[in-house]
Amino acid sequence: MEYNLDNAIRKIPDFPKKGILFYDITGILMKPEAFNYCIDKMEELYASSGVNAIAVIESRGFLFGAPLAIRLKMPLILLRKKGKLPGETYSVKFTLEYGEDVIEVHKEDVDSSQNILLIDDLIATGGTLKAAIELLTKGGARVARVFGIVGLPFLNYADILKGYPVKTLINYHAE
Ligand code: AMP
C-alpha cells in the first residue's frame, strides 16, 4: 500500500538557524502507519540486494536501520559521534557547514566480508555519508548501497556520493 509520506514529515522553517527548512522525521515516528510504511519500503528495496550488514548514522539513522536489521536478520553497525563507543575504534574527521565533526565505529564490527547498506534519515549535502563511507572502508568493508528516508537533491549529494547507489523515499526541492 502506498502512503503519502509528505503528510507525516513536519517542516520547520529557520531551524536550527535562519534560512534552513528543517524536515523533521519525528512526525513519521508518531504515525505507526507511516513508520511501518518506511520499513516495508526499505525491506522491499534491500531484501534481495546482496547486502549482508546495515550501518546507521547517529542518531536518527538508528531509528530506521534498527527495525530493518531485525526484518532482514542482519548485523547492525553503529556509527557514532566521537567518544561514545567504548571499544577500539576507527575514526574519521569531516567538515560541516560550521566547524568539524568526528564519527567512529568499533574496529571489531567492520571487516572485508561485509557488503554494507548505509542508512541515515536525511541526505542533504551527503558530507556525513561520505565520511561514513570512508570510515567503513578503513575497516575493509564495502559500502554497496546508501539510503535516506528524505533526499534534498538540490544540494547535489549525487556528486559527492558518485559511484554509490543512493535511494530515498521522498525528495524535496529548493523553494
Ligand atoms: P549532510 O551531511 O549535509 O548530508 O547532512 C546530513 C545530516 O544532517 C543528516 O543526518 C540530517 O539528519 C541532518 N540534516 C541536514 N539538513 C537537514 C534538513 N534540512 N532537515 C533535517 N535534517 C537535516
Residues whose N, C-alpha, C, O or C-beta is under 5 A from the ligand:
A	BS01	AMP	L21 F22 Y23 D120 D121 L122 I123 A124 T125 G126 G127 T128 L129
